[in-house]
């Protein structure tokens, strides 16, 4: 029996079949794992044919898989800020991050202006800290740094913006383990970059015999998932997360892998970059469950509030998924989910952006010079057939719904700051494709 299965089986054998999370004095530890640039359709428990994630697949057999989870944007700063705050990008204002407002060759020196996570917006670390959780974060993405406000509420925040390998995170995690295992529950955020480009061929999954360059790149991408999956197996066992710990695994966004002839992310709001995995392993595990509800990264903070026995916050745009996780409910109230991608400033000073609304089976994308797009997702999951001409009334309703939300929602103002970029920071950003 594989080690991961054995660990979960032992926990279940001890009687940890899921009930509603305990309401006594012991609250569970919470581990939030974000795998940067991970497409959900490249995971076996979402139907992928290659064994990219055997350990996560084992967790899925003892957890809850959300089949239709969406990001709020298609690149890291706005999406992760939404994860941290339960606010949409137009609310928290983190739109650009270290993806420079101008290309590198246009920069006047190496100083850029950044808008960080607003101090007035409560983050998940702040919320859980107020309830007595000890808060830790280990990140690798160069956008996930204190200068961008992502350290807000964390007692320990370790950033390795030049690292692309889980080994760095696991080494720091091992150093923190004695403190993690001290008295009292903890919240741990881990942000991995193993899957992010440039895709690196990794054993054992990379296929060096492939002739097509496209196939080789996809194989390298998949091999990054497999390499990280094994590291997660090691961390799970070493830290004892099968006991008294809720583990949530997701991504900030997906990745274009030759879809529509493009690669990377941060250019569109199609499904390949907006659809993300969401797997929840409750304390001790549960019989496998799948939810077809449409959910979003904005739902993570409300969910963790309920896990930590905090009241719902009026500012949260998302909903707690805990009733779906522990089986109290089978569905959420109908709602519309939104996404946003900043595309720059026009000559007249107006902001250019792609905008999306997902309501039931329909998805609208606006803001593109080629006109509105409308997709019927059950019939067209790859979003290839634009139904906008056939359904003008539906396009208008979804467009107006987004406009009404954008006009009426509470907006938080982060204090812009100038940040100096040294040579190492620029090289790191270049390596990841954030600047040319």
RAKA-V869173 format. One record per backbone hydrogen bond with DSSP energy under -1.0 kcal/mol. CO is the residue of the C=O (numbers start at 1). NH is the residue of the N-H. Records with the same first field share a line. If there is no record, write none. Layout:
CO=NH / NH
//
This chain:
2=6
3=7
4=8
5=9
6=10
7=11
8=12
9=13
10=14
11=16
12=15
29=246
30=188
31=248
32=190
33=250
34=192
35=38
39=42
40=43
43=46 / 48
44=47
50=52
53=57
54=58
55=59
56=60
57=61
59=62
60=63
62=286
63=289
64=280
65=291
68=295
69=276
70=297
72=340
75=79
76=80
77=81
78=82
79=83
80=84
81=85
82=86
84=124
86=317
88=91 / 92
89=93
91=412
93=95
96=99
98=100
103=106
104=107
107=109
110=421
112=419
114=417
118=121
123=127
124=128
125=129
126=130
128=133
129=132
134=187
135=156
136=189
137=158
138=191
139=160
141=144
143=145
145=148 / 150
146=149
148=117
149=152
151=154
156=137
158=139
160=163
165=168
166=170
167=171
168=172
169=173
170=174
171=175
172=176
173=177
176=180
177=181
179=182
185=134
186=30
187=136
188=32
189=138
190=34
192=36
202=206
207=210
212=216
213=217
214=218
215=219
216=220
217=221
218=222
219=223
220=224
221=225
222=226
223=227
224=228
225=229
226=230
227=231
228=232
229=233
230=234
231=235
232=236
233=237
234=238
235=239
236=241
240=243
244=29
246=31
247=281
248=33
249=279
250=35
256=264
258=261
259=262
262=258
264=256
270=273 / 274
271=275
272=255
273=254
274=71
278=66
279=249
280=64
281=247
282=285
289=65
291=67
295=70
296=299
297=300
299=303
300=304
301=305
302=306
303=307
304=308
305=310
306=309
313=316
321=324 / 325
322=326
323=329
337=358
339=356
341=354
344=352
346=349
350=346
352=343
354=341
355=366
356=339
357=364
358=337
359=362
361=377
362=359
363=375
364=357
365=373
366=355
368=371
373=365
374=387
375=363
376=380
380=383
387=391
391=395
392=396
393=397
394=398
395=399
396=400
397=401
398=402
399=403
400=404
401=405
402=406
403=407
404=408
405=409
417=114
419=112
422=426
423=427
424=428
425=429
426=430
427=431
428=432
429=434
430=433
//
